[in-house]
Amino acid sequence: MKTSFIVLTAAFATVAFAPVSSAQGTDKLTIPTTAPKTETIDTMSVVVGVGVDTMSVVIALPESTTIDTVKRIAGAKAKRSFLSTAPGIQMQNYRPEDKRGINVFETPKDESVAYDGFKLQWGAAFTQQFQGLDHSNTAAPVLVTTAGVTTNANQLIRIGHGPNTATANLYLNGQLAPGIRVAMTSYASARHHNETWVKDGYLLVDASPIDWKPLNDIMKYVTIRAGQFEINYGDAHFRRSDNGNAIRNALIGNYVMDAFTTEVGGEVYVRANGFLAMAGVTGGESKGVITTPQRRSPSYLTKIGYDKKFSDDFRFRLTGSEYATSSSVSNTLFSGDRAGSRYYDVLQNTVSTELAQAWSGAMQPGLSNSIHSYVINPFVQFHGLEFFGNVERAKGRAQGETANRTWKQNVGEVVYRFLPDQRLYVAARYNTVKGQLTVGTPDVTVNRSQIGGGWFLTPNVLTKIEYVNQKYLDFPTTDIRNGGQFKGFMVEGVVAF
């Protein structure tokens, strides 16, 4: 009530001190009146915003009150909603690239966007970091002589504090028919690939192309994806930074063992009443290859899960995923991120380059010939509090190895989002990885702790900060990562639409 009184008082004060009649400039448009000046004044209805409420106030204005004055009264407290600055969603069954896409896992299957003909939609994402990391190790010197010059291959390169390479994504979506669209993502700039190149392109089918009732009924529950795409193994890839788009990652670095790759193939989904089942088959590598077929076999992946929003404040999701290939020339399940790591040059030697050692700070187990991996991902959301877990096991071997090695990864992440529209958040993650570098050797361990937070200036603009501490344990003394550690802060800015 006090707020309303103050607003009304201000409005009336504005009217009271408005100049009248002949005092108005000739460039001002006045509100005409036909009533006698000596007896009657015009009455106008002005909408005044008070907090989140809107009230209509009838204010008697002098006949000569200008349009400018009315606009000042009516617009003085106008309030724009946070999400109103985000672009409209034009594609069906679409996961937005901005804040609205957070905690959206598989592309939604809904009819919130009606089909009204062919549409083409462009989007983009840009990311820039400032790195403030330091590193150290205790590895024994390994002397290497090249062209008469002897160097220590285990001496760390000197790194300072400064900006990393800016990265960018370009998105193209086309609505081809009801429930049918095509999507393509290009990396315009990346740490590992400085040139522009296409990350993926696929067809997504959520409705029958034939208007036949049995097929229409089936497609209410079925989704088909075909092409070259980011395979749906686990749920962590929905929460990671994808080159230029880091909106969905609450922190800055991805997992130590980053399960992400694109392959050529198809996936079929069935969803009903919160339950999810998916089966897929791909060529097993990051690009289509038909040579040396005796050394290649398809990859098979499956996912089952349950995802239910019990109320506006509580959601629970649990999924299990499996990926397997018996033979491959170069499988990249844990080395398919051709964008590169966010932690530049950490634990690298003096001859390393940004391009060649693009995955510094990551742990790639090297299971490139055969692999059988599975992961369980729980997700709980209560009000602004989120918990996400990752329990993962991978077994396989590299080219030339005759026995399998096993790698294990466990991750726990907590995020708390607060303020109106959850514009601000804090986050913490603990990530541990353990496994054999080669057959018959003891396990090595990598532990990483991350803590940070972020602020959404708009749904499309995010700034975040992180403190990271990563330690390497039980690595051989001749390995540059022996006694290795890097720690420090990272700052990142993201724009995505």
PEFEN-V523243 format. One record per residue. N is the residue number from 1. RES is the residue in three letters. SS is DSSP state (H for helix, E for strand, - for the rest). PSI is psi in whole degrees, -180 to 180 (NA if undefined). D_FIRST is the distance of its C-alpha to the first C-alpha in Angstrom with 1 decimal. Layout:
# PEFEN-V523243
N&RES&SS&PSI&D_FIRST  N&RES&SS&PSI&D_FIRST
This chain:
# PEFEN-V523243
1&MET&-&-42&0.0  2&LYS&H&-42&3.8  3&THR&H&-42&5.4  4&SER&H&-43&5.1  5&PHE&H&-43&6.3  6&ILE&H&-43&8.7  7&VAL&H&-45&10.0  8&LEU&H&-42&10.6  9&THR&H&-44&12.3  10&ALA&H&-41&14.3  11&ALA&H&-46&15.4  12&PHE&H&-37&16.5  13&ALA&H&-39&18.3  14&THR&H&-43&20.1  15&VAL&H&-43&21.4  16&ALA&H&-35&22.4  17&PHE&-&8&24.6  18&ALA&-&134&26.2  19&PRO&-&158&30.0  20&VAL&-&157&31.5  21&SER&H&-115&34.6  22&SER&H&-13&37.7  23&ALA&H&-12&35.9  24&GLN&-&143&34.9  25&GLY&-&157&37.2  26&THR&-&-15&39.5  27&ASP&-&4&38.2  28&LYS&-&139&34.8  29&LEU&-&122&34.3  30&THR&E&160&32.8  31&ILE&-&115&31.2  32&PRO&-&156&33.9  33&THR&-&147&33.5  34&THR&-&-3&36.2  35&ALA&-&152&34.7  36&PRO&-&137&36.3  37&LYS&-&-29&34.8  38&THR&-&-11&35.0  39&GLU&-&-32&33.0  40&THR&-&146&30.7  41&ILE&-&155&28.2  42&ASP&E&154&27.2  43&THR&E&131&24.0  44&MET&E&147&22.7  45&SER&E&120&20.0  46&VAL&E&130&18.3  47&VAL&E&124&16.5  48&VAL&E&125&13.8  49&GLY&E&130&13.1  50&VAL&E&103&9.8  51&GLY&-&-127&11.2  52&VAL&-&-5&13.3  53&ASP&E&162&11.8  54&THR&E&132&13.0  55&MET&E&148&12.0  56&SER&E&123&14.7  57&VAL&E&125&14.2  58&VAL&E&116&17.3  59&ILE&E&129&18.2  60&ALA&E&119&21.5  61&LEU&E&143&23.6  62&PRO&-&153&26.9  63&GLU&-&-27&29.9  64&SER&-&8&30.9  65&THR&-&132&27.7  66&THR&E&160&29.0  67&ILE&H&-38&28.3  68&ASP&H&-43&27.6  69&THR&H&-42&24.7  70&VAL&H&-42&23.3  71&LYS&H&-38&23.7  72&ARG&H&-40&22.0  73&ILE&H&-48&18.8  74&ALA&H&-33&19.0  75&GLY&H&1&20.1  76&ALA&-&-35&18.2  77&LYS&-&20&15.9  78&ALA&-&137&18.3  79&LYS&-&125&18.8  80&ARG&-&134&22.2  81&SER&-&154&22.8  82&PHE&H&-46&25.3  83&LEU&H&-11&28.0  84&SER&H&-17&27.9  85&THR&H&-10&30.2  86&ALA&-&147&32.9  87&PRO&-&151&35.7  88&GLY&-&150&36.0  89&ILE&-&117&38.4  90&GLN&-&-22&41.4  91&MET&-&146&43.9  92&GLN&-&147&44.3  93&ASN&-&54&44.3  94&TYR&-&137&43.3  95&ARG&-&114&41.9  96&PRO&-&151&39.8  97&GLU&-&-8&41.1  98&ASP&-&-159&37.6  99&LYS&H&-31&35.0  100&ARG&H&-17&34.8  101&GLY&H&-4&38.4  102&ILE&-&135&37.8  103&ASN&-&18&38.9  104&VAL&-&120&40.5  105&PHE&-&-103&44.1  106&GLU&-&155&46.5  107&THR&-&134&45.5  108&PRO&-&147&43.2  109&LYS&-&94&44.9  110&ASP&-&175&42.4  111&GLU&-&35&42.1  112&SER&-&-22&38.6  113&VAL&-&120&40.4  114&ALA&-&149&42.6  115&TYR&-&125&46.0  116&ASP&-&36&46.4  117&GLY&-&174&49.5  118&PHE&-&138&50.8  119&LYS&E&149&48.3  120&LEU&E&131&48.9  121&GLN&E&129&46.2  122&TRP&E&151&46.7  123&GLY&E&171&44.8  124&ALA&E&164&45.4  125&ALA&E&141&44.5  126&PHE&E&140&45.2  127&THR&E&141&45.3  128&GLN&E&135&46.3  129&GLN&E&155&46.8  130&PHE&E&122&47.5  131&GLN&E&131&49.9  132&GLY&E&60&50.4  133&LEU&E&152&52.9  134&ASP&E&150&56.1  135&HIS&E&162&58.9  136&SER&E&162&62.0  137&ASN&-&173&64.9  138&THR&-&20&68.0  139&ALA&-&146&70.3  140&ALA&-&148&74.0  141&PRO&-&138&75.3  142&VAL&-&106&76.7  143&LEU&E&131&78.9  144&VAL&E&130&79.4  145&THR&E&123&81.8  146&THR&E&123&81.3  147&ALA&-&39&83.5  148&GLY&-&2&84.9  149&VAL&E&125&81.4  150&THR&E&130&80.4  151&THR&E&161&76.8  152&ASN&E&110&74.9  153&ALA&-&-15&73.2  154&ASN&-&10&70.9  155&GLN&-&128&69.6  156&LEU&E&144&66.0  157&ILE&-&146&64.9  158&ARG&-&127&62.9  159&ILE&-&147&59.3  160&GLY&-&-161&56.6  161&HIS&-&132&52.9  162&GLY&E&-178&51.8  163&PRO&E&148&50.6  164&ASN&-&176&52.1  165&THR&-&131&53.2  166&ALA&-&142&50.4  167&THR&E&155&50.5  168&ALA&E&144&49.4  169&ASN&E&153&49.4  170&LEU&E&130&49.7  171&TYR&E&140&48.7  172&LEU&E&123&50.1  173&ASN&E&139&49.2  174&GLY&E&127&50.7  175&GLN&E&108&49.8  176&LEU&E&-34&53.2  177&ALA&E&172&52.8  178&PRO&-&121&50.4  179&GLY&-&9&49.8  180&ILE&E&121&52.3  181&ARG&E&163&51.4  182&VAL&E&145&53.2  183&ALA&E&143&51.8  184&MET&E&138&53.2  185&THR&E&132&52.2  186&SER&E&143&54.0  187&TYR&E&110&53.9  188&ALA&E&-28&54.0  189&SER&E&134&54.4  190&ALA&-&160&55.1  191&ARG&-&-43&56.6  192&HIS&-&-36&59.6  193&HIS&-&104&60.0  194&ASN&-&-23&59.4  195&GLU&-&160&60.4  196&THR&-&134&58.2  197&TRP&E&156&59.2  198&VAL&E&124&57.9  199&LYS&E&-50&56.4  200&ASP&E&165&56.3  201&GLY&E&130&56.4  202&TYR&E&165&56.3  203&LEU&E&133&55.8  204&LEU&E&122&53.1  205&VAL&E&116&53.7  206&ASP&-&2&51.2  207&ALA&-&155&52.6  208&SER&-&130&56.1  209&PRO&-&-13&57.7  210&ILE&-&126&59.7  211&ASP&-&79&58.0  212&TRP&-&125&59.7  213&LYS&H&-46&57.8  214&PRO&H&-42&59.3  215&LEU&H&-39&58.5  216&ASN&H&-40&55.0  217&ASP&H&-40&54.4  218&ILE&H&-43&55.7  219&MET&-&-6&53.6  220&LYS&-&-23&50.4  221&TYR&-&-11&51.1  222&VAL&E&142&53.4  223&THR&E&138&52.8  224&ILE&E&132&55.8  225&ARG&E&133&55.8  226&ALA&E&142&58.9  227&GLY&E&-149&59.9  228&GLN&E&121&59.6  229&PHE&E&166&56.3  230&GLU&E&111&54.6  231&ILE&-&148&56.0  232&ASN&-&68&53.6  233&TYR&-&116&55.0  234&GLY&-&178&52.4  235&ASP&-&-12&48.6  236&ALA&H&-29&48.5  237&HIS&H&-16&49.4  238&PHE&H&-12&46.1  239&ARG&-&16&44.3  240&ARG&-&166&46.7  241&SER&-&129&46.8  242&ASP&E&86&48.9  243&ASN&-&-108&50.2  244&GLY&-&-12&47.7  245&ASN&E&107&44.9  246&ALA&-&18&43.4  247&ILE&-&-39&40.0  248&ARG&-&-13&40.8  249&ASN&-&117&42.4  250&ALA&-&-25&39.9  251&LEU&-&-159&42.5  252&ILE&-&-49&45.2  253&GLY&-&149&48.6  254&ASN&-&-174&49.7  255&TYR&-&155&51.7  256&VAL&-&-47&54.9  257&MET&-&99&56.8  258&ASP&-&103&55.0  259&ALA&-&97&55.8  260&PHE&-&128&55.4  261&THR&-&164&57.8  262&THR&E&138&58.4  263&GLU&E&163&61.3  264&VAL&E&126&62.8  265&GLY&E&-149&62.6  266&GLY&E&154&60.5  267&GLU&E&143&58.0  268&VAL&E&129&57.2  269&TYR&E&145&54.0  270&VAL&E&124&53.2  271&ARG&E&133&49.7  272&ALA&E&130&48.6  273&ASN&-&37&45.9  274&GLY&-&-14&45.1  275&PHE&E&145&48.8  276&LEU&E&135&50.4  277&ALA&E&137&54.1  278&MET&E&140&55.6  279&ALA&E&141&59.2  280&GLY&E&162&60.6  281&VAL&E&137&63.7  282&THR&E&176&64.2  283&GLY&-&-10&67.1  284&GLY&-&-2&66.3  285&GLU&-&170&66.0  286&SER&-&-5&63.6  287&LYS&-&160&65.7  288&GLY&-&127&68.1  289&VAL&-&136&71.7  290&ILE&-&-5&74.9  291&THR&-&165&77.5  292&THR&-&56&79.0  293&PRO&H&-23&77.8  294&GLN&H&-15&79.7  295&ARG&H&3&77.3  296&ARG&-&148&74.1  297&SER&-&160&72.4  298&PRO&-&160&69.1  299&SER&E&142&66.0  300&TYR&E&137&64.3  301&LEU&E&145&60.7  302&THR&E&154&58.7  303&LYS&E&137&55.2  304&ILE&E&151&53.8  305&GLY&E&177&50.3  306&TYR&E&130&47.3  307&ASP&E&113&43.7  308&LYS&E&131&41.0  309&LYS&E&104&37.2  310&PHE&E&-25&36.5  311&SER&E&180&32.8  312&ASP&-&-20&30.1  313&ASP&-&-7&30.4  314&PHE&E&127&34.2  315&ARG&E&142&37.2  316&PHE&E&135&40.8  317&ARG&E&139&43.8  318&LEU&E&126&47.4  319&THR&E&155&50.2  320&GLY&E&135&53.9  321&SER&E&150&55.9  322&GLU&E&143&59.6  323&TYR&E&135&61.5  324&ALA&E&138&65.3  325&THR&E&136&68.1  326&SER&-&-25&71.8  327&SER&-&133&73.1  328&SER&-&148&71.7  329&VAL&-&-37&72.9  330&SER&-&80&69.5  331&ASN&-&141&66.6  332&THR&-&33&63.3  333&LEU&-&-40&60.8  334&PHE&-&16&60.0  335&SER&-&26&61.0  336&GLY&-&-2&59.6  337&ASP&-&88&56.8  338&ARG&-&0&58.6  339&ALA&-&-36&55.5  340&GLY&-&167&56.3  341&SER&-&158&54.6  342&ARG&-&-20&51.6  343&TYR&-&97&53.5  344&TYR&-&129&56.0  345&ASP&-&12&59.5  346&VAL&-&139&58.8  347&LEU&-&38&62.0  348&GLN&-&156&64.2  349&ASN&E&-177&67.4  350&THR&-&-13&68.4  351&VAL&-&8&69.7  352&SER&-&158&66.7  353&THR&-&158&64.8  354&GLU&-&-36&61.2  355&LEU&-&-50&62.7  356&ALA&-&-36&65.4  357&GLN&-&52&63.3  358&ALA&-&-13&60.1  359&TRP&-&31&59.2  360&SER&-&135&59.2  361&GLY&-&-16&57.3  362&ALA&-&161&57.7  363&MET&-&109&60.2  364&GLN&-&114&62.3  365&PRO&-&-15&64.6  366&GLY&-&29&67.2  367&LEU&-&66&67.7  368&SER&-&-15&68.7  369&ASN&-&-48&71.7  370&SER&E&150&70.4  371&ILE&E&141&67.1  372&HIS&E&112&65.5  373&SER&E&146&61.9  374&TYR&E&156&59.1  375&VAL&E&144&55.6  376&ILE&E&132&52.9  377&ASN&E&106&49.2  378&PRO&E&146&46.5  379&PHE&E&127&42.8  380&VAL&E&132&39.9  381&GLN&E&122&36.2  382&PHE&E&112&33.5  383&HIS&-&-123&29.9  384&GLY&-&2&30.4  385&LEU&E&133&33.7  386&GLU&E&141&37.0  387&PHE&E&133&40.6  388&PHE&E&133&43.6  389&GLY&E&158&47.2  390&ASN&E&109&50.6  391&VAL&E&113&53.8  392&GLU&E&142&56.7  393&ARG&E&133&60.5  394&ALA&E&134&62.9  395&LYS&E&135&66.7  396&GLY&E&-164&69.2  397&ARG&E&163&71.6  398&ALA&-&174&72.3  399&GLN&-&133&75.3  400&GLY&-&-14&78.5  401&GLU&-&142&77.1  402&THR&-&-6&78.9  403&ALA&-&158&76.4  404&ASN&-&153&72.7  405&ARG&E&156&70.1  406&THR&E&137&66.8  407&TRP&E&141&63.5  408&LYS&E&140&60.4  409&GLN&E&130&56.8  410&ASN&E&135&53.8  411&VAL&E&136&50.2  412&GLY&E&130&46.9  413&GLU&E&134&43.6  414&VAL&E&132&40.1  415&VAL&E&137&37.0  416&TYR&E&119&33.4  417&ARG&E&137&30.8  418&PHE&E&-176&27.2  419&LEU&-&164&24.0  420&PRO&H&138&22.4  421&ASP&H&15&25.3  422&GLN&H&49&27.6  423&ARG&-&-24&28.2  424&LEU&E&146&29.7  425&TYR&E&158&32.5  426&VAL&E&152&35.2  427&ALA&E&151&38.6  428&ALA&E&144&41.9  429&ARG&E&138&45.2  430&TYR&E&130&48.6  431&ASN&E&122&51.6  432&THR&E&139&55.2  433&VAL&E&139&58.3  434&LYS&E&135&61.8  435&GLY&E&-178&65.1  436&GLN&E&133&68.6  437&LEU&-&-40&69.4  438&THR&-&164&72.8  439&VAL&-&134&74.8  440&GLY&-&1&76.1  441&THR&-&158&74.0  442&PRO&-&157&71.5  443&ASP&E&146&67.8  444&VAL&E&160&65.6  445&THR&E&141&61.9  446&VAL&E&125&59.0  447&ASN&E&134&55.7  448&ARG&E&133&52.5  449&SER&E&135&49.2  450&GLN&E&138&46.1  451&ILE&E&139&42.7  452&GLY&E&-160&40.0  453&GLY&E&174&36.7  454&GLY&E&164&35.2  455&TRP&E&122&32.3  456&PHE&E&108&31.7  457&LEU&E&-40&30.6  458&THR&E&174&30.7  459&PRO&-&-16&32.2  460&ASN&-&-6&35.5  461&VAL&E&123&35.5  462&LEU&E&137&36.0  463&THR&E&137&37.1  464&LYS&E&161&38.4  465&ILE&E&150&40.5  466&GLU&E&143&43.1  467&TYR&E&130&45.5  468&VAL&E&143&48.6  469&ASN&E&113&51.7  470&GLN&E&132&54.6  471&LYS&E&143&57.9  472&TYR&E&124&61.3  473&LEU&E&141&63.4  474&ASP&-&22&67.1  475&PHE&-&148&68.0  476&PRO&-&152&71.7  477&THR&-&-23&72.7  478&THR&-&0&73.9  479&ASP&-&133&70.5  480&ILE&-&-21&68.3  481&ARG&-&1&65.4  482&ASN&-&125&67.2  483&GLY&-&21&64.9  484&GLY&-&151&62.5  485&GLN&E&140&58.9  486&PHE&E&147&56.2  487&LYS&E&161&52.8  488&GLY&E&-161&50.1  489&PHE&E&157&46.9  490&MET&E&142&46.1  491&VAL&E&137&43.3  492&GLU&E&140&42.8  493&GLY&E&138&40.9  494&VAL&E&137&40.8  495&VAL&E&127&40.0  496&ALA&E&137&40.6  497&PHE&-&NA&40.0
